[in-house]
């Protein structure tokens, strides 16, 4: 028994005429008759009653038709799904990201992916940036969305998703709010709200930069995540350097571009080179297509 025999059977069962069934299958009548006979012989069941004038299904043939059509439908779905997975349009993708990204364009990106690739299931795992690398190494996640482009040669690939310029977030009443843009030296003497040094590579780099400039960080408030940082700024406990995409989500604050910060806040996707899930690259491509809209939106709200 093979798939062609089942397809031949269904065609004949629906047409109840060898000539029409053969024409539908694009074969001649003798091969069709032979394959039906072989199928009945293998099943040891008569599927059709044949006379010189008509062909009709037996009771066994009617039951067999019902089951065979269900089998062929499942095979068709299985083929379509296999092709979809191979083409990167279906699958489960585990994404690691920090809470700051929920303040930016990520929710809109997820919504767009759900619309354009509905069979890709994105599982969002909120975790610190430093923990995402370990999760990638352990294969707990497939993609790390973060602000570091650190690459281990032969292990990870880093892809820029979108630019996210640094800004200084502050209360509208803060003296620095009168400037259109700021430089690092203007942060001297200001009370800062900072991310914990070991929370991310950016946080570590910014702590080092502040120390080298001679800033006194002893009065600074330290938190784990950007949302908490912004809430402390809103409470009047200081100012903070944050990504532009996150700053605009908190009411009561203003943001000013920090034009000379030698640290990047751009957003990257980090993946393992040996991860064979094709849906990963579909997600990354959709994210990169999303980049121009995000960049334009950021430049409209935070002109440099």
Secondary structure, DSSP 8 states (H G I E B T S, - for coil): --HHHHHHHHHHHHH--HHHHHHHHTS-HHHHHHHHHHHHHHHTS--EEE-SS-EEE-HHHHHHHHHHHHHHHHHHHHHHHHHHHHTTSSEEEEEEE-GGGGTTTHHHHHHHHHHH-TTEEEEEEE--HHHHHHHHHTTS-SEEEES-----TTTEEEEEEE---EEEEEETTSGGGGSSEE-GGGGTT--BEEE-GGG-HHHHHHHHHHHHTT---TT-EEESSHHHHHHHHHTTS-BEEEEHHHHTTSTTEEEEEETT-SS---EEEEEETT---HHHHHHHHHHHHHHHHHHHHHHHHS--
